[in-house]
């Protein structure tokens, strides 16, 4: 770490440190992990953290002690503000750039541990000790400005302990500058150094009857169906210039995070709460004509995309408790990509076809509606659009000099693009003008015949050609597709505004399921300890763990994605997660005959035989069961 970074953060603990994290104190020169108020006093108090927090930085606190407040509630609020606490005494009361949200009462019990953070969708998220999440819309904040956090002791909760913060693999520390050389002596220095002097801030409200902050509506738990305001993000969707390196680095960081930790989860949950109803619409699906069945459902006059689809596969005995719906949307996205005629190219880098008949038949709009239908009901997205195309669709200005011409579906355009890139000398450029000049003009670059054109312009020419072919040429088809997406609650507008968060839903991320993340999905239904059945179950689980290691080490044809489809009917963890943990159950092997492992995709349960003594044997059984599974009621 360089000296500059050490000075900026006042720490020497490494690049993985988010910075110091303590409470500010009203006592000169002191600070710590405990914030308290005098319970005998009728005054309220605001206590700030010692520095601004980052978006998605999860702050952890513990309620140490507390009494019921004057109105019978354990009252404490969590506040976020763009106004510096240095000016809080005068300005924070009426600031439109501040918002405080009350903690749910049942979370304020002594000993309770709470984690809270602000995400890019302008939601304050609270996670309780039992992992229950609460969401509340926070308005008036600018996430591009410093974001300060404070606790509002507005009742009689007396003491709160700060446990630190984390963001991804980074954590805060308790080290603060000390000594004359590190002291920050003025407000101006505090602002410049991005670290607040602990002796500068203390605020006690002298009139507890006044309301100083705009209070958000009541909390919505993660399972609540009450409507809330649609999500509004601070991500900019308009033209933005990015260097190739910066864009790639940013995308890589975004894609490395798990789906559950991204803001797409809260965005989709808020979208569902805003638009979806509790009613159901029954959809009968013929597996051999799945796409046709879906389009028939959409064209039915009684169809409403806001109603929960209840899927019935014709000829298959299954009640849709989630499994058939997940299977339907997974197969539907495959059909949309391969059978509707609106996409072409590499399955991981799809582009839009230029088909005026399909445009007239509004097939691009149909594709958009089907994709939106899947996404809003917890299904997958296409996960196949070329990343460059997706960003152009979202209004992101970018250079296309790094685009791989081999991905272009048209062989003739491939040849011409390769010809452009091979142009290295002035003679090559003259030959390019003679051979492809008119075609390059038709692609929107008449400057190919300009008097000042030179070899250094070749990357720019290539970029224009790619942009024309993959985006501008088919823009009317793309517009029809996005109209279809927007027919479901303006979903495309949400995607476009939050394009980074929706990358894993519309493009292929190449991130495979890991052994650790796969294991974490399950809970095991054991027999009582000390019984023979329990001993046989432990033998089976030992072999199960060895099979998972075989998959990780690629020592078997089996893949985690195949097992996930076998158990849940989907090949990935949904953006909104599964409704419950996946479970492993056991059955007693038959004395005569042979029964393969089986599943209940609605209950998301895997049934394994007791007493398996060889992981090679279990691997063969699972491989056969997975490959022989043809659908609900047919495995």
LOTIFI-726207 format. One record per residue: residue in one letter; x, y, z of N, C-alpha, C in turn. Coordinates in steps of 0.02 Angstrom, whole numbers, plus 50000, padded with zeros to 5 digits. Example, Ala and Ser with C-alpha at 12.3 -4.5 7.8 and 13.67 -1.06 7.14 Angstrom:
2
A506604971650390506154977550390506604983550390 S506424988850354506844994750357506455000250394 
This chain:
635
X500424994050000500005000050000500445006250000 X500275011249957500685017249954500565021950011 X501005026750019500945031450074500325035650067 X500135037150006499545041249995498925037850021 X498855031450007498265027850030498265027150106 X498855026250135498895025750207498665032250240 X498865037850210498675044250239497925045450231 X497655043450174496955044750160496505041150209 X496655034950224496225031050267496465030850339 X497065033250352497315033150420497415026150447 X497625021450404497695014550426498265011250388 X498495005750414499045002150381498884994750378 X498234993050381498054985950387497934982550320 X498034985750264498004982350200497434984650156 X497464982550092496984984850043496294981750052 X496244976250090495594973050100495194976350156 X495484981550186495144984950241494704990550214 X494094990950238493644996250217493785002850252 X494175002650305494315008650344494065007850415 X494225012650457494015012150528493265012650535 X492995009550587492285009750599492155010050674 X491995016050698491815017150768491265022350771 X490985023050831490505028350843490875034750858 X490565040350839490805046750863490555047750935 X490925051750973490745052751043490715060051059 X490315061551107490265068451131490825070251179 X491225065251200491775066551245492395068251204 X492725073551220493295075951182493815070451173 X493975068951108494515064351092494365057051104 X493755055151122493625048151136493115045351087 X493145038951075492665035551033492695028251049 X492195024451029492205017351044491675013651007 X491545007651030491065003350997490375003551031 X490305007251085489675007751120489385014751111 X488735015051095488375021351092487785020751140 X487685025851181487165025351232486835032151242 X486285032051277485945038251297485725037451369 X485615043051400485395043051470484655041551471 X484475035651497483775033451497483345037651544 X483665041351589483265045651634483085052251601 X483425053551544483295059851509482735058951459 X482375064351447481835064251397482065066951329 X482715067651321482975070151257483175064451212 X483125065751147483335060951097484065062351078 X484385057551045485075058451028485235055250961 X485645058450922485915055650860486645053850871 X486835047850851487535045750857487775043650788 X488315046650764488565045450697489135040350697 X489215037050639489815033150628490375037950607 X491005035550615491565040150607491765041550535 X491435038450487491605039850417491005038150374 X490995040550311490465038650265490505031150250 X489945028150235489935021050216489845020550140 X490005014750114489925013350043489245010150030 X489005010849970488405007249951488534999749956 X488074996149985488124988949998488634987150052 X488874992050089489294990550148488834988850206 X488874982850230488414980250281488684981850351 X488324986050387488514988050455488154983550504 X488534981150555488254976550604488244979750673 X487674979150707487614981750774487274976550818 X487334977550884487004973150932486674977450985 X486034975951000485684979551053485934976851120 X486264981051159486534978851223486004979151278 X485644984651282485134985351333484624990351310 X484034989951340483524994551321482894993651362 X482514999051368481884998851403481335001051355 X480724999751372480175002051330480155009651329 X480025012251270480005019551264479345022251291 X479285028751287478705031951317478055029851284 X478065028051220477445025851187477395018251186 X477805014751224477745007551229478165003751179 X478595007051142479005003851091479745004451108 X480144999651085480865000251091481085004451031 X481185010751040481255015350984481985016750969 X482185014950908482835016950882482765017150806 X483065022050775483035022650703483715022450671 X483745020450608484365020450570484305025950517 X484785030450518484755036150473485315036150422 X485155038550362485655039550309485585046850286 X486135050050273486115056950252486705058550207 X486595063050160487135065750119487455071950150 X487135074650201487395080550235487935078450285 X488475082050285489015080450331488785081350403 X488955076650447488785077550518489125083750548 X489635086350514489965092450539489485098250539 X488965098050497488475103450494487795101250522 X487795095650557487165092650578486775097050626 X487135100850669486785104750721486315109750689 X486515112750633486095117850601485655115050546 X485905110450508485585108850444485225102150442 X485375097550486485125090750477484385090050492 X484115094450532483415093750551482945093850491 X483035098750449482555099750394482845097750326 X483385094050327483715092550264483305087650222 X483185089250158482845084350114483315078850092 X483955079350111484445074350091484585069350147 X484115068750194484185064150250483555059950257 X483645053950281483065049650292483215044950350 X482725044150394482805039550450482255034250446 X482425028150460481935022750457481935019150525 X481345017750552481315014450618481455007050613 X481815004450661481924997250665481274993850685 X481114988050654480544984250678480604982750753 X480044983250789480064982850861480364976250886 X480214970750851480444964250876481184963250865 X481514967850831482234967350821482624971050875 X482284974950916482624979250964482694976151033 X482644969651039482714966351103483444965951123 X483594966351188484294965851210484614959351185 X485224960051159485594954251132485494953151058 X485004956551028484864955650957485424958550914 X485644954750864486144956950817485804958850751 X485984964450724485644967250665486174969450615 X486024968150551486464970350497486044974650450 X486304980450431485924984850386486374988050335 X486094989650277486474992950224486004996250174 X486285000550133485925003750078486165000750013 X485694998849968485904996149904485795001249848 X485994999349787485965003949730485255005449708 X484775001549732484075002749715483735007549764 X484135010849806483865015449856483435012049908 X483605005849924483255002349977483715001650037 X483445003050096483785001250158483574994050174 X484064989750184483924982750197484164981050268 X483724977950306483884975750374483884968150375 X484404965150402484414957850410484464956150484 X483964952450509483944950650579484384944550593 X484424942750656484844937050675484604930550643 X483944930050631483684923850601483704924050525 X484074928950496484184929750424483584932750388 X483044934350425482474937650393482684944650370 X482474946350309482654952850282482034957450280 X482144963850292481634968850287481874974150238 X481404976750197481584981550145481184987950155 X481504993550146481154999950149481455004750098 X481025007950061481245012850011481475019150045 X482065021550027482335027750055482405032749998 X482075038450004482075043349950482465049549971 X482685053249922483025059549935483775059149941 X484055053049937484775052249945485115051649877 X485715054349872486125053849812486705049149827 X486695043249796487195038249811487875039849781 X487915045149741488555047249713488925052049760 X488595054049813488895058449863489055054449926 X489485057049970489625053450033488985051850070 X488955045750098488355043250131488525041950205 X488255046150248488395045650319487835041750354 X488015038250407487535034050444487505036550516 X486905036650543486825038350614486275034050644 X486305033250710485775029950747485375035250784 X484715034750779484275039550810483965036450873 X484245038250932483975035750995483365039951013 X482795038150982482205042350992481735039551045 X481915033951075481505031151129481945029851189 X481895023851218482285022351278482775016751269 X482905014651207483455009951197484095013451220 X484445010351267484975013951302485675012851273 X485835006751250486515005351228486525000851166 X486935002751118487034998851057487774997751047 X487974991651029488674990051016488784989550941 X489314992750917489504992350846489964986450836 X489774981850791490164975750779490614976250718 X490554981750680490974982550620490564982550557 X490894981950500490554981850436490934977450388 X490594975650333490904971450282490584973050214 X490974971850162490724972450093491094967450051 X490744962050032491074956749996491594953450041 X492214953150018492754950250058493134955350099 X492914961550099493254966850136492884968250201 X493254970250252492964971750317493254978250344 X492904981050393493154987050426493644985050481 X493964990050510494414988850567494274993950621 X494584993050677494484997550734495055002450744 X495535002450696496125006750703495955013750680 X496065018650723495965025650706496605029650715 X496675035250681497275039250690497345041450762 X497945041450785498075043650853498745047350855 X498795051750901499425055450906499405061850866 X499845066550882499835073150849499925072750775 X500335068050751500475067750679499875065450639 X499435061650670498855058950634498225062850648 X498235067450695497625070850715497345074950658 X496685075250655496345079450607496025085150646 X496285090950639496115096150687495545100650668 X495355100850604494825105450583494295101850544 X493725105150537493195102150498493405101350425 X493765106350399493975105950329494435100050318 X494905098850365495345093050359494945086550364 X494455086450407494055080450415493705078650350 X493435083750317493095082450254493595080150201 X494165083550197494665081850147494925074650157 X495025072750220495325066250234494795060650235 X494155062450226493625057450223493575053550289 X493795056750344493765053550409493605059050460 X493075058250498492845063450542493205063350608 X493425069250630493735069850695493215068550750 X493375064050795492885061950844492695067550892 X493115072550899492975077850947492535083350919 X492375082850854492015088250822491265087550824 X491015081450836490305080250826489995077250888 X489495080350913489055077350963488395081150959 X487865077450956487235080750946486705077650991 X486405081551034485865079251076485255083651061 X484725080451042484115084151025483785086551089 X483655092951092483375095851152482615095951151 X482315094151096481585094151092481355087651061 X481185082851101481015076151075480335075951042 X479935081251048479265081151017479285082950944 X479855085650920479905087650850480115081650808 X479875081550746480105076550698480585079850650 X481195077350648481715080750609481825077450542 X481575071450531481715067750470481075065450438 X481095064850372480535061750337480565054350351 X480035051650379480025044650398479725040450342 X480055035050325479825030750271479215026750293 X478845023650246478265019550264478485013350302 X478005009650331478185003850373478604998850335 X479014995150373479454990150344479054984750308 X479364982150254479094976450219479584970750227 X479374965250259479804959450264479874956250196 X480384951950189480534948950124479964944750099 X479514942550144478954938250122478314942150115 X478344948650125477734952650122477504953650051 X476854954250042476574955449975476274962449969 X476374966550019476094973250018476444977449965 X476074981649929476394985549876476834990949905 X477384992249871477824997649888477985001449824 X478345006949831478515010949772478975007249726 X478915008249661479365004749615480085006949627 X480555002549613481255004149626481525009549581 X481905014049609482245019249570482975018949588 X483395018349538484115017649551484485023949531 X485075024649557485495030249539485965028649482 X485945022549456486365020949399486125024749338 X486585027449300486405031549242486355027149181 X485805028049143485715023949084485875027749020 X485985034149025486135037948966486835036648941 X487025039848885487685038748857488235040348907 X488665035548917489225036248963489845033448930 X490385037148931491005034848899491405030648948 X491575024648927491985020248967492585018148926 X493155017748958493715014448925493605007048927 X493905003548879493814996248876494044992948940 X494604995148965494874992049026494414993149085 X494174999249093493745000849150493094996849147 X492794996449087492164992749080492274985449096 X492784982449068492904975349080493044973949153 X493434978449185493584977449255492954978049297 X492534982949280491924983849318491444978049311 X491384975549249490944969749237491204963649273 X491864962749273492144956849306492004957049381 X492074963049411491924963549483491204962049496 X490744964549453490034963549464489854956149457 X490144952849407489974945849394490264941249445 X490804943249480491104938949529490684938449592 X490234943249603489814942849662489244937949650 X488994934949702488464929949696487814933449677 X487364929749646486734932649626486334935149685 X486364931449740485974933349798486204939949827 X486844941549818487104947649847487014953749803 X486774953049741486704958649697486044962149708 X485984968249682485384972149691484804969749649 X484934965249601484384962749561483874959149604 X484094956349660483624952949705483124957849733 X483354963349761482894968149790482494971849736 X482794972849678482434976049624481844971749602 X481954965249592481414960849571480904959849626 X481134959449688480654958549742480194964649747 X480484970649741480084976749742479614976949683 X479844974749625479424974549565478824969949576 X478944964049605478404959349618477904962249667 X478144965449720477704968349769477274973849739 X477554977249690477194982749659476654980449611 X476784975049575476334973249519475964966649526 X476274961549556475974954949553475404954249603 X474904950349582474334949049625474374942049653 X473924940349698473904933749729473494928749688 X473174931149634472774926749593473214922149551 X472934916649527473294911949485472974911449416 X473394910249366473164908949299473414901949280 X472954897649258473134890749242473374890349169 X473954887149161474254886549095474384879049082 X474064876349031474164869349013474694869048958 X475214865048968475794864948924475884857948895 X475944857748829476134851548795476894851948786 X477244847448818477964847848820478274848048749 X477984844248702478264844048634478124850548596 X477654854548619477494860948588477474866348641 X478004866848678478024871248737477964878548717 X478334880648665478304887648644477614889448620 X477304885048581476634886248556476144886648614 X476224882348664475784882548722475844889148759 X476454891748765476564898148800476244903848761 X476324903948695476034909248655475274908948655 X474994902948657474264902248663474024905248728 X474404904048782474214906748847474224914348846 X474734917348815474784924548813474224927748772 X473994924148720473474926948677472774926048704 X472704922148758472054921048788471794927548819 X471164929148807470904935548830470864936048906 X470874930348940470854930349013471554930449044 X472074930549003472754930249029472954937049059 X473294936749114473584942749145474274940949171 X474784944749150475464943249170475574944449244 X475134948149276475204949549347475004943649391 X474644938749362474414933049401474934927449401 X474984923949455475474918549463475294912749418 X475744910649373475584905149327475594898449364 X475064894649355475014887849382475094883149322 X475664879649318475834875849259475614868549266 X475284866049214475104858949210475384856149145 X475854851449151476114848049092475624842549073 X475384842749011474894837848988475164830748993 X474784826249025474974819249030475464817749086 X475634822749127476104821649181475764823349247 X475834818849295475514819649360475964823749406 X475794829849414476174834149460475744840149477 X475754842149541475424848249563475944853749567 X475784859449537476274864849532476354868349600 X476844865949637477034869349699477694872949689 X477854874449626478464878049610478894874349559 X478924867649564479354863749519479154864249446 X478524862749428478324863449357478414870449330 X478304875449371478394882349347479124883749332 X479574881549376480294882549362480504878749300 X480254872649292480414868649232480164872049169 X479554874549172479234877749114479634883849091 X479804888349138480154894449118480864892949095 X481194887949124481864886049100481834883649028 X481364879249013481294876748944481044882048897 X480624886548922480354891848880480914896548855 X481384898248899481934902648878482364899248825 X482444892648830482814889048778482434889348712 X481774888548714481364888848653481364895848623 X481334900948663481334907748638481974909148600 X482524906648625483174907848593483254903948528 X482974897848526483134893348471482574892448420 X481954893648438481394891648395480964897448371 X481024903348400480574908748381480824912448319 X481464911848303481734914948242481944922048251 X482024924448313482204931448323482934932148345 X483264926648360483964926848380484394922448334 X485034924148330485504920248291486194920848321 X486634916048304487314916548327487494911248378 X488074912148408488324907648460487844907648519 X487674901748547487204901448603487384905848662 X488034907448669488234911848724488314919148703 X488234920448638488304927148611487774928248557 X487144928648577486604929248530486514936448507 X486304937148443486134943648414485434943148384 X485144948848369484474948948339484514947648264 X484054943748239484004942648167483714948748133 X483874949548069483554954848029483024951447986 X482414950948011481884947247979481254951647979 X481094954547921480534959147918479864955547924 X479844949147903479224945347911479094944147985 X479624942048022479544941148094479364947648128 X479634953248102479464959748130478724961348119 X478474959848058477774961048043477314956648084 X477544950548099477154945948140477244947348215 X477644952348230477774954548299478064949048343 X478504945048312478824939648349479334942348399 X479654948048383480134950948429479764953448492 X479174956048482478774958148540478564952048581 X478374946648547478204940448583478784938048625 X479394938248596479984936148634480074940448696 X479994947048689480054951548746479554950048800 X478934948648780478414947148830478554940648866 X478784935548830478934929048861479524929648910 X480034933448890480604934448935480394938248997 X479994943448989479754947249047479324942949093 X478894938949063478454934449101478864929849145 X479404927149118479834922749156480184926449212 X480484932149197480884935749246480464938049306 X479874940949291479484943849346479184938549392 X479134932249367478874926849409479424922249435 X480034924849438480574921249470480934916349425 X480774916349360481114911949312481754915149286 X482114911549243482734914249216482604919249160 X483114923049142483094927049082483424923249026 X483544926548969483854922948913484564920748927 X484934924548967485634922848986486064921148925 X485944924448868486304922648807486464928548762 X486234934548777486384940148734487124941748737 X487404943748680488094946048680488164952048726 X488684952248766488774957448816488824964348784 X489174964848727489224971348693488534973648669 X488154969148640487484970848616487044973148674 X487064969548729486654971248787486804978248813 X487444979948816487624986648840487414992048791 X487464990748726487214995548677486464996548683 X486104991148696485374991548706485214995848766 X485654995748816485534999448878485785006648874 X486035008748816486255015648807486955017048830 X487365011748840488045012748863488495013948802 X488805019748799489265021248744489925017648756 X490165014048706490775010248715491125009248648 X491775008348651492155006648592492094999148580 X492064997248517491974990248498492604987548464 X493164990648477493784988448446494004981548471 X493764979548530493954973048557493454967548540 X492944969248499492434964348481492744958848438 X492564952548453492824946848415492394945748353 X492684946948294492304946448232492054939248220 X492364934348252492134927448243491424926348270 X491194930848314490524930148343489974932448296 X490154936148243489644938548196489344932648159 X488684931748159488384925848128488474925448052 X488504931148018488544931247945489274930147923 X489394924847884490074923047863490374928447817 X489954931547775490204936747730490424942947769 X490034944747820490224950447862490854948747902 X490914942547924491524940447958492134941647914 X492084939547851492644940347804492824947647796 X492314951947789492444959047779492744962247841 X492494960347900492764963047962493494961047971 X493644954747953494334952447957494784956247908 X494504957747850494874961547800495054968547827 X494574971647862494704978347890495264978047942 X495234973147986495734972648039496434971048012 X496454967847953497114966047924497444971847888 X497114977447887497374983347852497924986547895 X498554986147873499114988447913499514994047879 X499454994947814499864999847778499405004247736 X499705009547707499325014047663499085010347601 X499505005647576499295001747518498694997347535 X498714994347595498134990347617497504994547621 X497575000747645496995005147652496705006947584 X497135008147535496895009547466496525003547439 X496784997547450496444991447427495774990647462 X495744992447526495124991947564494604996747536 X494815002747517494355007547488494075005047422 X494505002047381494274999547316493794993647324 X493954989147370493574982947376492944983647420 X493004987247476492454987447524492214994547539 X492464999547503492295006547518491545007847518 X491195005647464490475007047460490095003447516 X490304997347533489974993647587490074997047654 X490674999647666490815003147728490405009547732 X490315012947675489875018847673489165017047691 X488925011547663488235009347678488155007547752 X488705005747784488675004247856488715010447899 X488715016247869488685022447908489345025847920 X489855024247877490505027647885490735030147816 X490445035647793490655038447727491365041247730 X491625042147790492295044847797492835040347769 X492665034147747493155029647718493475032747657 X493105037347623493375040747564493655047747580 X493685049447644493915056047663494655057047647 X494855063247635495555064647616496055063447673 X495805063547734496265062847791496255055947822 X495925051247790495885044447818496575041247817 X496745037747869497405034547873497355027847909 X497905024247912497905017547942497715017848015 X497885023348049497715023948120496955024048132 X496565025248079495835025448085495515018548079 X495915013548065495635006848054495235004248114 X495485004748176495075002548233494405006048237 X494395012548220493775016348221493295013748167 X493565012348108493155009648054492845003048076 X493264998748105493024992148128492474992848180 X492564997548226492064998748279491405000948249 X491425005448200490805007648168490445001948132 X490834997748098490544992248061490194987348109 X490524985748164490224981148213489594984048242 X489624990448262489034993748291488444993648243 X488594995048179488054994948129487744987948123 X488164982848120487904976148105487524973048164 X487804973848225487484970348281486944974548315 X486934981148301486454985348339486034989848294 X486354994448257485974999348219485554996148164 X485824991148130485474987748075484814984648099 X484804982248161484224978648187483884982648242 X483974989148244483714993248299482954992848303 X482614992448246481884992148248481644985448278 X482024980048265481874973648296481994973948372 X482544977248391482694977948462482154982048497 X481934987348464481404991548494480764987548505 X480594983148458479994979148467480084974148525 X480684971448531480834966848586480774970448654 X481054976448659481014980048723480304982548737 X479914983748684479204985448695478844979548728 X479024973548706478734967648737478924967048810 X479564968548826479774968548896479404973848936 X479324979648907478994985148943478244984048950 X477954979448913477234978048921477084975048989 X477604972649024477524970049092477804975049141 X477414980049158477604984749210478224988849196 X478364990349131478954994249112479594990849136 X479624984249130480204980549155480844982649121 X480824983949055481444985749021481724992349047 X481294997049067481535003349095481925002049160 X481684997249199482034995349261482704992249243 X482704987749193483314984349173483824989449146 X483594993849104484044998749072484355003349124 X483975005249174484225009649227484735006049271 X484634999449279485064995449323485414989949283 X485704991849227485944986949179486494982449207 X486914985049251487444980849279487154975249321 X486644976849360486344971749403486004966249364 X485744967849305485384962849265485834959149216 X486474960549217486944957049171486884949449175 X486874946449235486844939149238486184936249213 X485664940349207485014938049184484964938249108 X485304943049076485254943649004485864941148966 X486434940348999487044938148965487324932049001 X487764928548966488084922548995488694924649035 X488694922849098489244925049142489804920049146 X489694913849124490194908449126490394906749198 X489974908449246490124906749315489754900349333 X490134895049345489844888549361489714888049436 X489254883649454489094882549524489684879049558 X489894881649615490444878649652490194873249699 X490654869049722490474863749769490214866649835 X490554871749859490354874749923489664877949919 X489524881649865488874884849858488324879649847 X488484874149812487994868849802487824865449868 X488334863849908488224860549972487814864950019 X487924871550015487574876150059486824876550046 X486604874049989485894874249972485484869050011 X485824863950040485464858150067485434858050142 X484904854950167484864852650236484674845250234 X484914841450283484834834150283484304832150334 X483854827850314483334825250358483574818650387 X483874819050447484174813250478483664809250519 X483814802850527483464798850578483764800250646 X483454797550699483684798850767484394796150776 X484794799850814485474797650827485484791150866 X485994787050851486074780750885485704774950854 X485294776250802484924770950770485314768150711 X485134762250690485464759050633485334763150570 X484734765750564484574769850505485034775950501 X485164779050559485604784950559486304783050536 X486544777350559487204775150538487244773950463 X486724770950435486704769750362486644776250324 X486284781050352486214787550319486884791350318 X487264790650372487914793850374488394790750323 X488324784150311488724780950258488554783950190 X487904784750178487684787550113487934794650104 X487884798850156488094805850151488844806350139 X489234801750169489944801650156490084800450082 X489724795650053489794794349981489554800349940 X489004803549963488744809449929489274815049926 X489614816149981490134821249983490704819549935 X490874813249930491404811149884491194812049812 X490544810949798490294812049730490334819549713 X490154823849760490214831149748490934833049734 X491404829949768492114831249755492304828849685 X492034823049665492164820549597491914825549545 X491334828549557491064833449510491524839549507 X491734841749566492184847549569492834846249531 X493104840249540493744838449508493654835849436 X493034835949412492864833649344493084826449332 X492954822249383493104815149378492484811049360 X491944814449344491324811249325490974815549272 X490534812449234490144816249184489614820549216 X489444819149278488924822749313489144829949327 X488664834549324488814841649337488314844249389 X488544849349427488104852249478487454854949446 X487514857849387486924860649354486414855149338 X486654849249318486204843649304485844841349368 X486214840849422485904838949486485384844049508 X485544850449497485074855749517484434855349477 X484484853949412483884853049370483494846949394 X483844841549410483534835349433483124836549497 X483394840849540483074841849606482564847549605 X482714852849568482294858949572481964860849507 X482174857749451481914859349384482214865849356 X482714868649388483064874349360483814873249366 X484194876049319484914874649317485334879949353 X485014884449389485374889549427484944891749486 X485274894849534484904897649590484544903849565 X483874904249572483514910049545483754916549577 X483624922049541483834928649566483524930049634 X482914927649645482574928649709482694923049758 X483134918349739483284912649783482724907549782 X482834901849813482324896749820481884898449880 X481244896449878480804898049935481014894750000 X481334888849995481564885150054482224881850038 X482534879050090483144875150080482984868850041 X483454866749999483404860149968483534854950022 X483234849050015483284844150068483504837350040 X483854833650083484054826750067483684822050115 X483334817250086482964812250124483244805350106 X483024800350142483284793650131482714788650124 X482854783250088482374777750082482744771150093 X482364766150112482664759650125482704755750059 X483304753450040483364749649977482934743349979 X482674741549922482264735449917482704729249920 X482464724149955482844717949960482914714649892 X482384715149853482394712549785482254718249737 X482624718449685482534723949638483024729549651 X482934735049615483424740549618483054747149606 X483124751849651482794758249644483304763849643 X483264767949591483724773549584483524779249631 X483994783749646483804789949682483264793649643 X482824797049680482284800649647482184807349682 X481784811549653481694818349679480964820349680 X480824825549718480194829149714480374836449700 X480284838549638480494845349620480054850649652 X479434848949668479004853849702479244854949774 X479424849549807479684850049876480434851349876 X480754851049818481474852049811481864847249856 X481654840849853481964835749894482284830349853 X482874828049874483234822549843483204816549890 X483014810749863482954804649903483514799849884 X483934798149933484504793749922484404787249962 X484664781749937484604775449974485064775350035 X484834772250088485264771450147485784766050134 X486344766650169486844761450169487254760750106 X487334766150067487764765750007488484765450031 X488854760550007489524759250033490084761449985 X489904763749926490404765649876490184772049841 X490624777049840490444783149805490414782049730 X490794777249704490754775749633490064772949616 X489804768849661489124766049651488604771549652 X488654776149701488164781649705488224786149645 X488824787349620488914791449560488564788449500 X488624781749492488284778349436487534778949443 X487284778149505486564778549517486294785449501 X486654790649524486424797449512486464799249438 X486994797149406487084798649335486514795649294 X486344789349310485804786049274485134789349289 X485024791049353484384794149372484304800849338 X484844804849336484814811449305484704810949230 X485064806649197485024806149124484374802849101 X484074798649144483454795249125482834799249143 X482914804849176482344808949198482074812849139 X481424812049124481134815249064480604820449080 X480444821249143479924826049159479534823849219 X479034827749238478644826349297478234820049287 X478284815449336477914809349333478204804249286 X478824805549260479124800949211479804798549232 X480054800449291480714798349311480694791549346 
